[in-house]
Amino acid sequence: MSQPIKVLVVEDSEDDTRLAMRMLRQGGFDPTYRRVQDVEALQTALREERWDAVLSDFRLPGFNGVEALEIFRSTGLDIPFIFCSGTIGEQTAVAAMKAGASDYVMKQDLGRLAPALERELAQAGIRAEHRKGQIDLEASRDRYVDLYDFAPVGYLTLSAEGLIAQVNLTGAEMLGEKREQLTSARFSRFILPADIERWYRHFLLALHRGSRQRLELVLASAYGTRFHAQLDCMRVTDETAAPMVRVAMTDISDRVEAEAHLRRVEAQLRDVQKMESIGTLAGGIAHDFNNILGAILGNVALAREEVGAGHAALASLEEIHKASVRARSLVQQILTFSRREPQQLVTQPLRPVIEETHKLLHATLPARVELDLVLGEAPLLVHADATQLQQVLMNLCTNAWHALPEGVGRIGIGLDAVTLDAAAAARLGELPQGPCAHLWVSDTGSGMDAGTRERIFEPFFTTKPVGQGTGLGLSVVHGIVTAHHGAIAVDSEPGQGSTFHLYFPVVEQEAVAPPAEPAVASPPRGQGQHVLYVDDDETLIVLVERILERAGYRVSGYQDAQEAVVAVREHPAGFDLVVTDFNMPKLSGLDVARQLARIRPELPVVISSGYITEELRGEARAAGVRSLLEKQNTFQELSSLVGRILSKGPAQGQ
């Protein structure tokens, strides 16, 4: 089968051209050709078409074969260029070959043309393959260089002496110097002194034993910055050179920071969980402590009645009563802070809230802390939740105490009226301009720099050592103030103490006459109705029996809740009302109420607890409980509560 070939013929004779083509056909080719005979036509043909070979006469009108060869070579084509001439001499032919011609064939011997062209085409193919291989090799080398130089990690090759023999651009950038400056530099100069020994231990293990080594170090770059690096070391060998160590250097600063942040968050989460457990613990403490307080207050009240006016013991009983009331108030405020109740904003004066919190702080803060209180005379009414405002003050004052040097210094609480203009209101944020209540807490502590002031309200941000702060106190303060449509600002400088300023919009008390309350008749004395009282504290059982018996009721007391339920089951109609403690072993007050509802649904049940939450209120309503009683108020409220419930009859209730 003939080999197709496209030939450009530089010839002024059409006959000679046809003869040459016939010889190529006889030699196994299937040529197509284009004949040109001047410079312009040659240049056009070379530019417009792709050719497999060029055949050129040596002598042409207007130019010669050497000029044609120069024009051909200027194109950069690597295809056979063969002279076919009847006038070329041997010396001229040699010169043409030196000038770049592939071969020459005399027109008198055109039988050589096909073999010569076949040979030159094969040589051109070999050259093309070689050229393609060179291009591919250079491209591969360029890709390798790019991958090496711009890899996301730094690559270094270190000599046995620890000198940098080679480094990629990424590694040079990480170390902060140009690649040329790093060559022959000692790598250890970027390692902190405390880590030098550890580095060399791993380096020598990789160099002499050939074991892969990985270590993490802090490196100091020439920029003056430091970064956490993971170094992966392995030995590289060459028959003509001494062993070296290749080091892959990865910047792991982000990972290290993320891990440190995760550890901080985990520690803070544990602290938060501890804080949440305080609420549960407070409920247990309140149960026991309120039992004691209830017994003290009840027995003191009974004793005061029994000794009568003018008795010498009355003054002592009065002091016992006052101390017990203060203790009851303290327990209630601790419980208030541990509860999670929905926000209840009501119009109320700020001054009583601050005064009550001031008393609680006096009992909480160490004696070495001076607690000042400065209150203006203006009646400042705000729309607020008193419990949450107390929490704000407690958090701010606790932080202030922790900021005092060695816990010694002064904390101030103040309240006055201010009027904010538009500029001041805009500076504070969403606060509307106009009259505001200005509440502040100041301390003589260590103060804060600008960076700390910018972050103090971020959740989990704390300047305290690990384990000594959750970073939630001020974020909670900020959230509460914002929920009250207020604003908070802080003035502080290092060594100058801090002052937190809180602003709340002042509201006017609506001048509405209070509705006339209908006269409520005092509940009648008992007529011997049977009350069952359940409490695991024997002291309270004795107290309640005395209180209710004095009010005209019969009382049966039980320390075991299960025994009380059995008593009702055996005599369902034998009891008119049940009062039960909430927090008891075996059965809770709710369990008792549910079981009694199945035995006798119309039997009124009251639950007494020192820790009444919204959850307890909801479950009590669902269980059909008639009322809830604050245990510490047992003496003051129990008799009247029992009288009111019994006077309503079985068809009425909560």
SULHUDA-V174083 format. One record per residue. N is the residue number from 1. RES is the residue in three letters. PHI is phi as a letter, one per 30 degrees, with the letter a starting at -180 (* if undefined). NEAR is the number of other C-alpha atoms within 8 Angstrom. D_CENTER is the distance of its C-alpha to the mean C-alpha in Angstrom with 2 decimals. Layout:
N;RES;PHI;NEAR;D_CENTER
N;RES;PHI;NEAR;D_CENTER
//
This chain:
1;MET;*;3;76.03
2;SER;d;7;76.13
3;GLN;c;8;73.08
4;PRO;d;8;72.02
5;ILE;a;10;71.86
6;LYS;c;10;71.52
7;VAL;c;13;73.81
8;LEU;c;13;74.17
9;VAL;c;12;77.85
10;VAL;c;14;78.95
11;GLU;a;13;82.68
12;ASP;c;8;85.41
13;SER;c;6;87.47
14;GLU;d;8;86.52
15;ASP;d;6;89.08
16;ASP;d;8;87.62
17;THR;d;11;84.17
18;ARG;d;8;85.43
19;LEU;d;8;87.18
20;ALA;d;10;84.02
21;MET;d;9;82.08
22;ARG;d;8;84.88
23;MET;d;12;84.60
24;LEU;d;13;80.86
25;ARG;d;11;81.50
26;GLN;d;7;84.04
27;GLY;d;8;81.50
28;GLY;j;10;78.95
29;PHE;c;12;76.92
30;ASP;b;10;76.48
31;PRO;d;12;76.20
32;THR;c;8;75.35
33;TYR;b;8;76.08
34;ARG;b;7;76.18
35;ARG;c;10;78.87
36;VAL;b;11;78.50
37;GLN;b;11;81.05
38;ASP;b;11;79.64
39;VAL;d;8;76.66
40;GLU;d;6;74.95
41;ALA;d;9;75.25
42;LEU;d;12;73.90
43;GLN;d;9;70.83
44;THR;d;8;70.22
45;ALA;d;9;70.56
46;LEU;d;11;68.19
47;ARG;d;6;65.63
48;GLU;d;6;65.90
49;GLU;b;6;66.25
50;ARG;c;5;65.10
51;TRP;b;10;67.97
52;ASP;c;9;68.63
53;ALA;a;13;71.54
54;VAL;b;13;73.77
55;LEU;c;12;77.58
56;SER;b;14;79.37
57;ASP;d;12;82.99
58;PHE;c;12;83.74
59;ARG;c;9;86.07
60;LEU;b;12;85.12
61;PRO;d;8;86.54
62;GLY;j;5;84.56
63;PHE;a;10;82.34
64;ASN;b;11;82.35
65;GLY;d;12;80.32
66;VAL;d;9;78.72
67;GLU;d;8;77.28
68;ALA;d;13;76.06
69;LEU;d;12;74.39
70;GLU;d;8;72.63
71;ILE;d;9;71.37
72;PHE;d;10;70.09
73;ARG;d;9;68.33
74;SER;d;6;66.60
75;THR;d;7;64.66
76;GLY;i;6;63.07
77;LEU;d;6;64.20
78;ASP;c;6;64.86
79;ILE;b;11;67.66
80;PRO;d;13;71.29
81;PHE;b;12;73.62
82;ILE;c;14;77.21
83;PHE;d;13;80.34
84;CYS;b;12;83.25
85;SER;b;13;86.32
86;GLY;c;7;90.03
87;THR;c;7;90.51
88;ILE;d;9;87.85
89;GLY;c;6;89.37
90;GLU;d;6;88.03
91;GLN;d;6;87.06
92;THR;d;8;85.28
93;ALA;d;10;83.52
94;VAL;d;8;82.23
95;ALA;d;8;80.92
96;ALA;d;10;79.20
97;MET;d;11;77.51
98;LYS;d;7;76.28
99;ALA;d;8;74.99
100;GLY;k;8;72.73
101;ALA;d;13;74.94
102;SER;d;9;74.30
103;ASP;a;9;78.03
104;TYR;b;11;81.35
105;VAL;b;12;83.91
106;MET;d;11;87.45
107;LYS;d;8;88.55
108;GLN;d;5;91.60
109;ASP;b;8;89.36
110;LEU;d;10;86.71
111;GLY;d;7;86.70
112;ARG;d;8;84.19
113;LEU;d;12;81.77
114;ALA;d;12;79.98
115;PRO;d;9;79.54
116;ALA;d;9;78.36
117;LEU;d;10;75.82
118;GLU;e;8;74.58
119;ARG;d;8;74.09
120;GLU;d;11;72.30
121;LEU;d;11;70.00
122;ALA;d;8;69.02
123;GLN;d;8;68.42
124;ALA;d;11;66.32
125;GLY;d;8;64.21
126;ILE;d;8;63.67
127;ARG;d;8;62.69
128;ALA;d;9;60.25
129;GLU;d;8;58.58
130;HIS;d;8;58.40
131;ARG;d;8;57.00
132;LYS;d;8;54.34
133;GLY;d;8;53.47
134;GLN;d;8;53.12
135;ILE;d;8;50.88
136;ASP;d;8;48.67
137;LEU;d;8;48.61
138;GLU;d;8;47.63
139;ALA;d;8;44.91
140;SER;d;8;43.57
141;ARG;d;8;43.73
142;ASP;d;8;41.92
143;ARG;d;8;39.18
144;TYR;d;8;38.89
145;VAL;d;8;38.84
146;ASP;d;9;36.11
147;LEU;d;8;34.05
148;TYR;d;9;34.72
149;ASP;d;9;34.25
150;PHE;c;9;31.19
151;ALA;d;9;29.39
152;PRO;d;6;25.62
153;VAL;b;10;26.58
154;GLY;d;16;29.25
155;TYR;c;13;32.55
156;LEU;b;14;35.07
157;THR;c;12;38.45
158;LEU;c;15;39.66
159;SER;d;11;43.24
160;ALA;d;10;44.42
161;GLU;d;5;44.33
162;GLY;i;9;40.65
163;LEU;c;12;41.49
164;ILE;d;15;39.63
165;ALA;c;10;42.06
166;GLN;a;8;39.80
167;VAL;a;14;36.32
168;ASN;d;13;34.66
169;LEU;d;10;33.36
170;THR;d;13;29.69
171;GLY;d;13;30.54
172;ALA;d;14;32.52
173;GLU;d;9;29.72
174;MET;d;8;27.28
175;LEU;d;11;29.97
176;GLY;i;9;30.82
177;GLU;b;9;34.51
178;LYS;d;8;36.86
179;ARG;e;10;37.94
180;GLU;d;5;41.51
181;GLN;d;7;40.61
182;LEU;d;11;38.69
183;THR;e;11;41.64
184;SER;i;7;43.35
185;ALA;d;8;40.72
186;ARG;d;8;39.62
187;PHE;d;10;36.08
188;SER;d;7;35.71
189;ARG;d;6;35.75
190;PHE;c;10;32.09
191;ILE;c;12;31.19
192;LEU;d;10;30.60
193;PRO;e;5;33.69
194;ALA;d;5;32.02
195;ASP;c;9;31.19
196;ILE;e;10;34.56
197;GLU;d;7;36.26
198;ARG;d;7;33.51
199;TRP;d;9;33.50
200;TYR;d;8;37.27
201;ARG;d;8;37.35
202;HIS;d;11;35.24
203;PHE;d;11;37.08
204;LEU;d;9;40.47
205;LEU;d;11;39.58
206;ALA;d;15;38.69
207;LEU;d;14;41.81
208;HIS;c;6;44.44
209;ARG;c;7;43.29
210;GLY;i;9;41.59
211;SER;d;9;38.61
212;ARG;d;9;35.21
213;GLN;b;12;32.94
214;ARG;b;9;29.19
215;LEU;b;9;27.58
216;GLU;c;8;24.58
217;LEU;b;10;25.48
218;VAL;c;10;24.41
219;LEU;c;11;26.71
220;ALA;c;12;27.99
221;SER;d;12;28.79
222;ALA;d;9;31.73
223;TYR;d;6;29.45
224;GLY;j;6;28.77
225;THR;c;7;25.14
226;ARG;b;8;23.76
227;PHE;b;11;21.60
228;HIS;d;12;20.84
229;ALA;b;13;23.23
230;GLN;c;13;24.20
231;LEU;c;13;28.00
232;ASP;c;11;29.89
233;CYS;c;13;33.61
234;MET;b;13;36.67
235;ARG;d;13;40.36
236;VAL;b;8;42.24
237;THR;b;8;46.04
238;ASP;b;7;48.89
239;GLU;d;5;52.56
240;THR;c;4;53.54
241;ALA;b;6;50.90
242;ALA;d;8;49.38
243;PRO;e;11;46.14
244;MET;b;12;42.92
245;VAL;b;15;39.21
246;ARG;c;12;36.76
247;VAL;c;13;33.21
248;ALA;c;12;30.12
249;MET;c;13;27.55
250;THR;c;10;23.91
251;ASP;d;10;21.27
252;ILE;c;10;18.37
253;SER;e;9;16.66
254;ASP;d;7;13.45
255;ARG;d;7;13.59
256;VAL;d;9;14.51
257;GLU;d;8;11.75
258;ALA;d;8;9.15
259;GLU;d;8;11.37
260;ALA;d;8;11.68
261;HIS;d;8;8.04
262;LEU;d;8;8.26
263;ARG;d;8;11.54
264;ARG;d;9;10.57
265;VAL;d;9;8.23
266;GLU;d;8;11.21
267;ALA;d;10;13.62
268;GLN;d;12;12.22
269;LEU;d;9;12.32
270;ARG;d;8;15.84
271;ASP;d;11;16.68
272;VAL;d;9;15.69
273;GLN;d;8;17.85
274;LYS;d;8;20.53
275;MET;d;8;20.45
276;GLU;d;8;20.89
277;SER;d;8;23.75
278;ILE;d;9;25.46
279;GLY;d;11;26.37
280;THR;d;8;28.07
281;LEU;d;8;29.71
282;ALA;d;11;30.91
283;GLY;d;11;32.65
284;GLY;d;8;34.55
285;ILE;d;8;35.46
286;ALA;d;12;36.61
287;HIS;e;12;38.81
288;ASP;d;8;40.68
289;PHE;d;8;40.76
290;ASN;d;12;41.87
291;ASN;e;13;44.59
292;ILE;d;8;45.89
293;LEU;d;12;45.64
294;GLY;d;14;47.27
295;ALA;d;11;50.10
296;ILE;d;10;50.63
297;LEU;d;13;50.63
298;GLY;d;11;52.84
299;ASN;d;9;55.33
300;VAL;d;11;55.49
301;ALA;d;10;56.31
302;LEU;d;8;58.95
303;ALA;d;9;60.40
304;ARG;d;10;60.64
305;GLU;d;7;62.61
306;GLU;d;6;64.85
307;VAL;d;9;65.76
308;GLY;i;8;66.56
309;ALA;d;5;66.80
310;GLY;i;5;68.20
311;HIS;d;7;67.31
312;ALA;d;5;66.34
313;ALA;d;7;63.23
314;LEU;d;12;61.86
315;ALA;d;7;60.22
316;SER;d;7;58.41
317;LEU;d;11;57.29
318;GLU;d;8;55.98
319;GLU;d;8;53.86
320;ILE;d;9;52.52
321;HIS;d;12;51.65
322;LYS;d;8;49.84
323;ALA;d;8;47.79
324;SER;d;11;46.87
325;VAL;d;9;45.82
326;ARG;d;8;43.54
327;ALA;d;9;42.04
328;ARG;d;11;41.59
329;SER;d;8;39.83
330;LEU;d;9;37.47
331;VAL;d;9;36.57
332;GLN;d;8;36.04
333;GLN;d;9;33.64
334;ILE;d;9;31.59
335;LEU;d;13;31.54
336;THR;e;8;30.61
337;PHE;d;8;27.38
338;SER;d;9;26.50
339;ARG;d;8;27.21
340;ARG;b;4;24.96
341;GLU;c;6;27.45
342;PRO;d;4;27.08
343;GLN;d;6;27.38
344;GLN;b;6;31.08
345;LEU;d;8;31.91
346;VAL;b;8;35.58
347;THR;d;10;37.72
348;GLN;a;8;38.46
349;PRO;d;10;39.29
350;LEU;d;9;36.64
351;ARG;e;10;39.09
352;PRO;d;7;39.60
353;VAL;d;11;35.88
354;ILE;d;10;35.55
355;GLU;d;8;38.73
356;GLU;d;8;37.68
357;THR;d;11;34.31
358;HIS;d;9;36.27
359;LYS;d;8;38.47
360;LEU;d;10;35.58
361;LEU;d;9;34.06
362;HIS;e;8;37.51
363;ALA;d;6;37.46
364;THR;c;6;33.96
365;LEU;d;8;33.84
366;PRO;d;5;35.96
367;ALA;d;5;39.44
368;ARG;d;7;38.70
369;VAL;c;12;36.47
370;GLU;d;8;38.59
371;LEU;c;9;37.33
372;ASP;c;8;38.92
373;LEU;b;8;39.18
374;VAL;b;8;40.38
375;LEU;b;8;41.00
376;GLY;d;7;42.79
377;GLU;d;5;45.68
378;ALA;d;6;44.48
379;PRO;d;6;43.57
380;LEU;c;11;40.03
381;LEU;c;12;39.08
382;VAL;b;14;35.56
383;HIS;c;12;33.95
384;ALA;a;11;31.65
385;ASP;c;10;30.58
386;ALA;e;7;32.20
387;THR;d;8;30.03
388;GLN;d;9;26.79
389;LEU;d;11;28.49
390;GLN;d;11;29.57
391;GLN;d;10;26.02
392;VAL;e;11;25.09
393;LEU;d;11;28.04
394;MET;d;10;27.42
395;ASN;d;11;23.84
396;LEU;d;13;25.06
397;CYS;d;10;28.10
398;THR;d;8;26.35
399;ASN;d;8;24.04
400;ALA;d;13;27.24
401;TRP;d;14;29.00
402;HIS;d;7;26.39
403;ALA;d;11;26.76
404;LEU;d;14;30.53
405;PRO;d;8;32.04
406;GLU;h;4;33.06
407;GLY;i;10;32.53
408;VAL;c;9;35.61
409;GLY;l;12;35.88
410;ARG;b;11;36.06
411;ILE;b;15;33.78
412;GLY;c;12;35.04
413;ILE;c;12;34.47
414;GLY;b;11;36.15
415;LEU;b;12;36.87
416;ASP;a;11;38.91
417;ALA;c;11;39.49
418;VAL;b;8;38.48
419;THR;b;8;39.00
420;LEU;c;11;36.38
421;ASP;d;8;37.72
422;ALA;d;8;35.97
423;ALA;d;7;34.55
424;ALA;d;9;33.13
425;ALA;d;13;31.65
426;ALA;d;9;30.02
427;ARG;d;6;28.61
428;LEU;d;10;26.98
429;GLY;j;7;25.45
430;GLU;d;9;26.53
431;LEU;d;11;29.19
432;PRO;d;7;32.71
433;GLN;d;10;35.49
434;GLY;k;8;38.15
435;PRO;d;10;38.66
436;CYS;b;12;35.72
437;ALA;d;15;35.37
438;HIS;c;13;33.93
439;LEU;c;11;32.42
440;TRP;b;12;31.37
441;VAL;b;14;30.38
442;SER;b;12;31.32
443;ASP;b;15;31.45
444;THR;c;12;33.19
445;GLY;d;14;30.26
446;SER;d;12;28.68
447;GLY;i;13;27.06
448;MET;b;12;24.06
449;ASP;d;9;23.87
450;ALA;d;7;22.67
451;GLY;d;6;19.30
452;THR;d;8;18.56
453;ARG;e;10;20.04
454;GLU;d;7;17.70
455;ARG;c;8;14.54
456;ILE;d;10;16.16
457;PHE;c;9;15.15
458;GLU;d;9;11.33
459;PRO;e;8;10.01
460;PHE;i;9;9.90
461;PHE;d;11;11.54
462;THR;b;8;14.85
463;THR;c;4;17.76
464;LYS;d;6;19.30
465;PRO;d;6;19.74
466;VAL;e;7;17.78
467;GLY;j;7;19.21
468;GLN;c;6;20.55
469;GLY;a;10;17.87
470;THR;c;13;14.92
471;GLY;i;12;13.72
472;LEU;c;9;14.41
473;GLY;e;9;18.02
474;LEU;d;13;17.90
475;SER;d;12;15.15
476;VAL;d;9;17.53
477;VAL;e;12;20.42
478;HIS;d;10;19.09
479;GLY;d;8;18.50
480;ILE;d;11;22.01
481;VAL;d;12;23.70
482;THR;d;9;22.34
483;ALA;d;7;23.49
484;HIS;c;10;26.85
485;HIS;h;10;27.08
486;GLY;c;13;27.09
487;ALA;b;13;25.52
488;ILE;b;11;24.43
489;ALA;b;8;25.03
490;VAL;b;9;25.27
491;ASP;c;7;27.93
492;SER;a;12;27.44
493;GLU;b;11;28.58
494;PRO;e;9;28.45
495;GLY;i;8;31.34
496;GLN;c;10;32.25
497;GLY;i;14;30.34
498;SER;b;16;28.20
499;THR;b;11;29.12
500;PHE;c;12;26.90
501;HIS;c;11;28.68
502;LEU;c;13;28.20
503;TYR;b;11;30.17
504;PHE;b;12;31.22
505;PRO;d;14;33.72
506;VAL;d;11;37.10
507;VAL;c;9;38.88
508;GLU;c;5;42.58
509;GLN;d;6;44.08
510;GLU;d;4;45.90
511;ALA;d;4;49.59
512;VAL;c;4;50.21
513;ALA;d;4;52.78
514;PRO;d;4;51.47
515;PRO;d;4;53.00
516;ALA;d;4;55.92
517;GLU;d;4;55.00
518;PRO;d;4;57.61
519;ALA;d;4;59.39
520;VAL;c;4;58.08
521;ALA;d;4;60.70
522;SER;d;5;60.01
523;PRO;d;8;59.41
524;PRO;d;6;62.69
525;ARG;d;7;63.33
526;GLY;d;9;63.05
527;GLN;c;6;66.08
528;GLY;i;7;65.50
529;GLN;d;10;62.60
530;HIS;c;12;60.91
531;VAL;c;13;57.26
532;LEU;c;13;55.30
533;TYR;c;13;52.68
534;VAL;b;15;50.07
535;ASP;a;15;48.07
536;ASP;d;11;47.37
537;ASP;c;8;48.31
538;GLU;d;8;52.09
539;THR;d;7;52.24
540;LEU;d;11;50.79
541;ILE;d;14;53.16
542;VAL;d;9;56.08
543;LEU;d;11;54.84
544;VAL;d;10;54.33
545;GLU;e;11;57.71
546;ARG;d;8;59.36
547;ILE;d;10;57.60
548;LEU;d;13;58.39
549;GLU;d;10;61.90
550;ARG;d;7;62.70
551;ALA;d;9;61.58
552;GLY;j;11;64.02
553;TYR;c;13;61.97
554;ARG;c;10;62.43
555;VAL;b;11;59.38
556;SER;c;9;58.51
557;GLY;c;11;55.61
558;TYR;b;13;53.64
559;GLN;d;10;51.11
560;ASP;c;9;50.41
561;ALA;d;15;48.79
562;GLN;d;9;50.26
563;GLU;d;8;53.72
564;ALA;d;11;53.29
565;VAL;d;11;52.46
566;VAL;d;8;55.51
567;ALA;d;8;57.70
568;VAL;d;13;56.75
569;ARG;d;9;57.27
570;GLU;d;6;60.73
571;HIS;b;8;61.71
572;PRO;e;9;59.64
573;ALA;c;6;61.93
574;GLY;d;7;62.28
575;PHE;b;13;59.30
576;ASP;c;11;58.63
577;LEU;a;13;55.02
578;VAL;b;13;52.27
579;VAL;c;12;49.89
580;THR;b;13;47.25
581;ASP;d;13;44.47
582;PHE;d;10;41.02
583;ASN;c;8;39.56
584;MET;b;11;42.15
585;PRO;d;6;42.43
586;LYS;i;6;43.43
587;LEU;b;10;43.30
588;SER;d;12;41.18
589;GLY;e;12;42.82
590;LEU;d;12;41.38
591;ASP;d;8;42.87
592;VAL;d;13;46.18
593;ALA;d;12;46.09
594;ARG;d;10;45.43
595;GLN;d;9;48.24
596;LEU;d;13;50.64
597;ALA;d;12;49.91
598;ARG;d;7;51.16
599;ILE;d;9;54.23
600;ARG;b;8;55.18
601;PRO;e;7;52.92
602;GLU;d;7;54.70
603;LEU;d;12;54.30
604;PRO;d;12;52.16
605;VAL;b;13;49.22
606;VAL;c;13;47.36
607;ILE;c;14;44.23
608;SER;c;12;43.77
609;SER;a;13;40.43
610;GLY;d;12;38.95
611;TYR;b;9;35.46
612;ILE;c;9;35.73
613;THR;c;8;32.51
614;GLU;d;7;32.13
615;GLU;d;6;31.69
616;LEU;d;8;34.98
617;ARG;d;10;36.73
618;GLY;d;8;35.84
619;GLU;d;9;36.94
620;ALA;d;10;40.06
621;ARG;d;10;41.07
622;ALA;d;7;40.66
623;ALA;d;10;42.85
624;GLY;i;11;45.55
625;VAL;d;14;45.23
626;ARG;d;11;47.39
627;SER;a;8;45.51
628;LEU;c;11;42.98
629;LEU;b;12;44.17
630;GLU;d;11;42.25
631;LYS;e;11;43.76
632;GLN;d;12;44.22
633;ASN;c;10;46.35
634;THR;e;11;48.63
635;PHE;d;13;51.77
636;GLN;d;6;51.49
637;GLU;c;9;50.52
638;LEU;d;11;51.61
639;SER;e;11;55.32
640;SER;d;9;54.84
641;LEU;d;8;52.05
642;VAL;d;9;54.35
643;GLY;d;12;57.24
644;ARG;d;9;55.32
645;ILE;d;11;54.12
646;LEU;d;10;57.56
647;SER;d;8;59.28
648;LYS;d;9;57.27
649;GLY;i;7;58.61
650;PRO;d;9;57.06
651;ALA;d;6;56.41
652;GLN;c;6;53.98
653;GLY;l;8;50.64
654;GLN;d;7;47.07
//
